[in-house]
Amino acid sequence: MRGWSVRVVLGSLSLLLTLCGSGVQAEGGGLGEVGELSEFQKTTPRGAAEESTEQTAEQTTPDIWAEVRTLRDMVVELKVELGNLEARVEDSESQVDDLKAELLVTKLHLQLLQKENSVQATELITLETRLTATESKTSDLEKENADLQTRLNSSESELLVSKSRIDQLEREIAEKPKVAFYTALSYAGNVGPYNTDIILKYSKVFTNIGNAYNPATGFFTAPVKGVYYLQFTACGYQAGAIGVQMYKNNQQIMFNWEINENIGLEHFSNSVVLELMAGDEIHLVLPTGFSLYDDGSNYSTLSGSLLLTL
């Protein structure tokens, strides 16, 4: 559009220049004709009408030449302005080319950015997928951790209960009476026979934890209510009856005996488990007419212990 306007202006200026050239030629010719007419007038008589016409023509001609000169000046100014317009047009075209180049660079940059954005979008999707998987795994781990924490708390509670129970058992064991004894009859050799029942006093005490056995009396006294284990061995050397009786308080619990037909060692043993109240007494009796034997080898013994309290 701008190029078409420039072409129109150039065409108009060319037309004006043509007209100006024609006017100048006419001006030159007109002056020649005027000179010729002046000479002709000097030699030829003129009428009044011709003189009037010439005067009118002389007055009109200068006005036309003045207009022509004005037009010529305008043409010069238009040519200068046209040069300026051409320079501005060239500058504008240069700016347009620069803008086109800049636009092309911008488009290329935009395409590059779009490509980079596409790659980044793909990477972002990949990262989002990994993030989702990580969040899911984290959630599973948190759930597992919560379960483990619950189990840990439960285990700690059980451990506290177990520790409390252990402490209680340790206290019970510490507070529980410890009862255990082991004794032998004597160093005298043959004991009996006698013509009456004799309470056997096992005088050689090897173990007497809790001091529940009294060697001076031959009695074992239960310190607490519980279940007790008691055992004895009986040995005879001389011919005759060998035997012992076990009593709980005044109640006979056991009577074991045997006949030794020849002189020589003969022995037997037995044991019982008894529930005793605190203060109950256990002792062994050598019945009338029976005998036992013991010496440094501890053939005839009595032992016992507390199994559990009740």
Contacts in CASP RR format, 6 or more apart in sequence:
PFRMAT RR
TARGET T0000
AUTHOR 0000-0000-0000
METHOD contacts of the structure
MODEL  1
MRGWSVRVVLGSLSLLLTLCGSGVQAEGGGLGEVGELSEFQKTTPRGAAE
ESTEQTAEQTTPDIWAEVRTLRDMVVELKVELGNLEARVEDSESQVDDLK
AELLVTKLHLQLLQKENSVQATELITLETRLTATESKTSDLEKENADLQT
RLNSSESELLVSKSRIDQLEREIAEKPKVAFYTALSYAGNVGPYNTDIIL
KYSKVFTNIGNAYNPATGFFTAPVKGVYYLQFTACGYQAGAIGVQMYKNN
QQIMFNWEINENIGLEHFSNSVVLELMAGDEIHLVLPTGFSLYDDGSNYS
TLSGSLLLTL
2 89 0 8 1.000
2 92 0 8 1.000
3 89 0 8 1.000
6 85 0 8 1.000
6 86 0 8 1.000
6 89 0 8 1.000
9 78 0 8 1.000
9 82 0 8 1.000
9 85 0 8 1.000
10 82 0 8 1.000
13 75 0 8 1.000
13 78 0 8 1.000
13 79 0 8 1.000
13 82 0 8 1.000
16 71 0 8 1.000
16 74 0 8 1.000
16 75 0 8 1.000
16 78 0 8 1.000
17 75 0 8 1.000
19 71 0 8 1.000
20 68 0 8 1.000
20 71 0 8 1.000
20 72 0 8 1.000
20 75 0 8 1.000
23 68 0 8 1.000
24 68 0 8 1.000
27 65 0 8 1.000
27 68 0 8 1.000
30 61 0 8 1.000
34 58 0 8 1.000
34 61 0 8 1.000
37 54 0 8 1.000
41 54 0 8 1.000
176 224 0 8 1.000
176 309 0 8 1.000
177 210 0 8 1.000
177 223 0 8 1.000
177 224 0 8 1.000
177 306 0 8 1.000
177 309 0 8 1.000
178 209 0 8 1.000
178 210 0 8 1.000
178 306 0 8 1.000
179 209 0 8 1.000
179 210 0 8 1.000
179 212 0 8 1.000
179 222 0 8 1.000
179 223 0 8 1.000
179 228 0 8 1.000
179 304 0 8 1.000
179 305 0 8 1.000
179 306 0 8 1.000
180 207 0 8 1.000
180 209 0 8 1.000
180 210 0 8 1.000
180 304 0 8 1.000
180 305 0 8 1.000
180 306 0 8 1.000
181 205 0 8 1.000
181 207 0 8 1.000
181 208 0 8 1.000
181 209 0 8 1.000
181 210 0 8 1.000
181 212 0 8 1.000
181 213 0 8 1.000
181 220 0 8 1.000
181 303 0 8 1.000
181 304 0 8 1.000
181 305 0 8 1.000
182 205 0 8 1.000
182 206 0 8 1.000
182 207 0 8 1.000
182 301 0 8 1.000
182 302 0 8 1.000
182 303 0 8 1.000
182 304 0 8 1.000
183 202 0 8 1.000
183 203 0 8 1.000
183 204 0 8 1.000
183 205 0 8 1.000
183 206 0 8 1.000
183 208 0 8 1.000
183 213 0 8 1.000
183 215 0 8 1.000
183 301 0 8 1.000
183 302 0 8 1.000
183 303 0 8 1.000
184 202 0 8 1.000
184 203 0 8 1.000
184 204 0 8 1.000
184 206 0 8 1.000
184 294 0 8 1.000
184 296 0 8 1.000
184 298 0 8 1.000
184 299 0 8 1.000
184 300 0 8 1.000
184 301 0 8 1.000
185 191 0 8 1.000
185 200 0 8 1.000
185 202 0 8 1.000
185 203 0 8 1.000
185 204 0 8 1.000
185 292 0 8 1.000
185 294 0 8 1.000
185 298 0 8 1.000
185 299 0 8 1.000
185 300 0 8 1.000
185 301 0 8 1.000
185 302 0 8 1.000
186 202 0 8 1.000
186 203 0 8 1.000
186 204 0 8 1.000
186 294 0 8 1.000
187 204 0 8 1.000
187 294 0 8 1.000
187 295 0 8 1.000
187 296 0 8 1.000
188 294 0 8 1.000
188 295 0 8 1.000
189 237 0 8 1.000
189 293 0 8 1.000
189 294 0 8 1.000
189 295 0 8 1.000
190 236 0 8 1.000
190 237 0 8 1.000
190 238 0 8 1.000
190 291 0 8 1.000
190 292 0 8 1.000
190 293 0 8 1.000
191 200 0 8 1.000
191 286 0 8 1.000
191 291 0 8 1.000
191 292 0 8 1.000
191 293 0 8 1.000
191 294 0 8 1.000
191 300 0 8 1.000
192 198 0 8 1.000
192 286 0 8 1.000
192 289 0 8 1.000
192 290 0 8 1.000
192 291 0 8 1.000
192 292 0 8 1.000
193 240 0 8 1.000
193 241 0 8 1.000
193 288 0 8 1.000
193 289 0 8 1.000
193 290 0 8 1.000
193 291 0 8 1.000
194 286 0 8 1.000
194 288 0 8 1.000
194 289 0 8 1.000
195 288 0 8 1.000
195 289 0 8 1.000
196 288 0 8 1.000
197 245 0 8 1.000
197 285 0 8 1.000
197 286 0 8 1.000
197 287 0 8 1.000
197 288 0 8 1.000
198 285 0 8 1.000
198 286 0 8 1.000
199 217 0 8 1.000
199 218 0 8 1.000
199 283 0 8 1.000
199 284 0 8 1.000
199 285 0 8 1.000
200 218 0 8 1.000
200 244 0 8 1.000
200 283 0 8 1.000
200 284 0 8 1.000
200 285 0 8 1.000
200 286 0 8 1.000
200 292 0 8 1.000
200 302 0 8 1.000
201 215 0 8 1.000
201 216 0 8 1.000
201 217 0 8 1.000
201 218 0 8 1.000
202 213 0 8 1.000
202 215 0 8 1.000
202 218 0 8 1.000
202 284 0 8 1.000
202 300 0 8 1.000
202 301 0 8 1.000
202 302 0 8 1.000
203 215 0 8 1.000
204 298 0 8 1.000
205 213 0 8 1.000
205 215 0 8 1.000
207 303 0 8 1.000
210 223 0 8 1.000
212 220 0 8 1.000
212 221 0 8 1.000
212 222 0 8 1.000
212 223 0 8 1.000
213 219 0 8 1.000
213 220 0 8 1.000
213 221 0 8 1.000
214 220 0 8 1.000
214 221 0 8 1.000
217 283 0 8 1.000
218 283 0 8 1.000
218 284 0 8 1.000
219 281 0 8 1.000
219 282 0 8 1.000
219 283 0 8 1.000
220 230 0 8 1.000
220 281 0 8 1.000
220 282 0 8 1.000
220 283 0 8 1.000
220 302 0 8 1.000
220 304 0 8 1.000
221 279 0 8 1.000
221 280 0 8 1.000
221 281 0 8 1.000
222 228 0 8 1.000
222 276 0 8 1.000
222 277 0 8 1.000
222 278 0 8 1.000
222 279 0 8 1.000
222 280 0 8 1.000
222 281 0 8 1.000
222 282 0 8 1.000
222 306 0 8 1.000
223 278 0 8 1.000
223 279 0 8 1.000
224 278 0 8 1.000
224 306 0 8 1.000
224 309 0 8 1.000
225 275 0 8 1.000
225 276 0 8 1.000
225 277 0 8 1.000
225 278 0 8 1.000
225 309 0 8 1.000
225 310 0 8 1.000
226 275 0 8 1.000
226 276 0 8 1.000
226 277 0 8 1.000
226 306 0 8 1.000
226 307 0 8 1.000
226 308 0 8 1.000
226 309 0 8 1.000
226 310 0 8 1.000
227 273 0 8 1.000
227 274 0 8 1.000
227 275 0 8 1.000
227 276 0 8 1.000
227 306 0 8 1.000
227 307 0 8 1.000
227 308 0 8 1.000
227 310 0 8 1.000
228 273 0 8 1.000
228 274 0 8 1.000
228 275 0 8 1.000
228 276 0 8 1.000
228 282 0 8 1.000
228 304 0 8 1.000
228 305 0 8 1.000
228 306 0 8 1.000
228 307 0 8 1.000
229 271 0 8 1.000
229 272 0 8 1.000
229 273 0 8 1.000
229 304 0 8 1.000
229 305 0 8 1.000
229 307 0 8 1.000
230 246 0 8 1.000
230 271 0 8 1.000
230 272 0 8 1.000
230 273 0 8 1.000
230 274 0 8 1.000
230 282 0 8 1.000
230 302 0 8 1.000
230 303 0 8 1.000
230 304 0 8 1.000
231 269 0 8 1.000
231 270 0 8 1.000
231 271 0 8 1.000
231 272 0 8 1.000
231 302 0 8 1.000
231 303 0 8 1.000
231 304 0 8 1.000
232 244 0 8 1.000
232 246 0 8 1.000
232 269 0 8 1.000
232 270 0 8 1.000
232 271 0 8 1.000
232 284 0 8 1.000
232 300 0 8 1.000
232 301 0 8 1.000
232 302 0 8 1.000
232 303 0 8 1.000
233 267 0 8 1.000
233 268 0 8 1.000
233 269 0 8 1.000
233 299 0 8 1.000
233 300 0 8 1.000
233 301 0 8 1.000
234 242 0 8 1.000
234 243 0 8 1.000
234 244 0 8 1.000
234 256 0 8 1.000
234 258 0 8 1.000
234 267 0 8 1.000
234 268 0 8 1.000
234 269 0 8 1.000
234 292 0 8 1.000
234 300 0 8 1.000
235 242 0 8 1.000
235 265 0 8 1.000
235 266 0 8 1.000
235 267 0 8 1.000
235 292 0 8 1.000
235 293 0 8 1.000
235 294 0 8 1.000
235 299 0 8 1.000
235 300 0 8 1.000
236 242 0 8 1.000
236 260 0 8 1.000
236 264 0 8 1.000
236 265 0 8 1.000
236 266 0 8 1.000
236 267 0 8 1.000
236 291 0 8 1.000
236 292 0 8 1.000
236 293 0 8 1.000
236 299 0 8 1.000
236 300 0 8 1.000
237 260 0 8 1.000
237 263 0 8 1.000
237 264 0 8 1.000
237 265 0 8 1.000
237 266 0 8 1.000
237 293 0 8 1.000
238 260 0 8 1.000
238 263 0 8 1.000
238 264 0 8 1.000
238 291 0 8 1.000
238 293 0 8 1.000
239 260 0 8 1.000
239 261 0 8 1.000
239 262 0 8 1.000
239 263 0 8 1.000
240 259 0 8 1.000
240 260 0 8 1.000
240 261 0 8 1.000
240 291 0 8 1.000
241 257 0 8 1.000
241 258 0 8 1.000
241 259 0 8 1.000
241 260 0 8 1.000
241 289 0 8 1.000
241 290 0 8 1.000
241 291 0 8 1.000
242 257 0 8 1.000
242 258 0 8 1.000
242 259 0 8 1.000
242 260 0 8 1.000
242 266 0 8 1.000
242 267 0 8 1.000
242 268 0 8 1.000
242 290 0 8 1.000
242 291 0 8 1.000
242 292 0 8 1.000
243 255 0 8 1.000
243 256 0 8 1.000
243 257 0 8 1.000
243 258 0 8 1.000
243 286 0 8 1.000
243 287 0 8 1.000
243 290 0 8 1.000
243 292 0 8 1.000
244 255 0 8 1.000
244 256 0 8 1.000
244 257 0 8 1.000
244 284 0 8 1.000
244 285 0 8 1.000
244 286 0 8 1.000
244 287 0 8 1.000
244 290 0 8 1.000
244 292 0 8 1.000
245 252 0 8 1.000
245 254 0 8 1.000
245 255 0 8 1.000
245 284 0 8 1.000
245 285 0 8 1.000
245 286 0 8 1.000
245 287 0 8 1.000
246 252 0 8 1.000
246 253 0 8 1.000
246 254 0 8 1.000
246 255 0 8 1.000
246 272 0 8 1.000
246 282 0 8 1.000
246 283 0 8 1.000
246 284 0 8 1.000
246 285 0 8 1.000
247 253 0 8 1.000
247 282 0 8 1.000
247 283 0 8 1.000
247 284 0 8 1.000
247 285 0 8 1.000
248 274 0 8 1.000
248 276 0 8 1.000
248 280 0 8 1.000
248 281 0 8 1.000
248 282 0 8 1.000
249 280 0 8 1.000
249 281 0 8 1.000
253 272 0 8 1.000
253 274 0 8 1.000
253 282 0 8 1.000
254 270 0 8 1.000
254 272 0 8 1.000
255 287 0 8 1.000
256 268 0 8 1.000
256 270 0 8 1.000
257 287 0 8 1.000
257 290 0 8 1.000
258 266 0 8 1.000
258 268 0 8 1.000
260 266 0 8 1.000
265 293 0 8 1.000
265 299 0 8 1.000
267 299 0 8 1.000
267 300 0 8 1.000
273 307 0 8 1.000
274 282 0 8 1.000
275 310 0 8 1.000
276 282 0 8 1.000
284 302 0 8 1.000
286 292 0 8 1.000
292 300 0 8 1.000
293 299 0 8 1.000
293 300 0 8 1.000
294 300 0 8 1.000
END
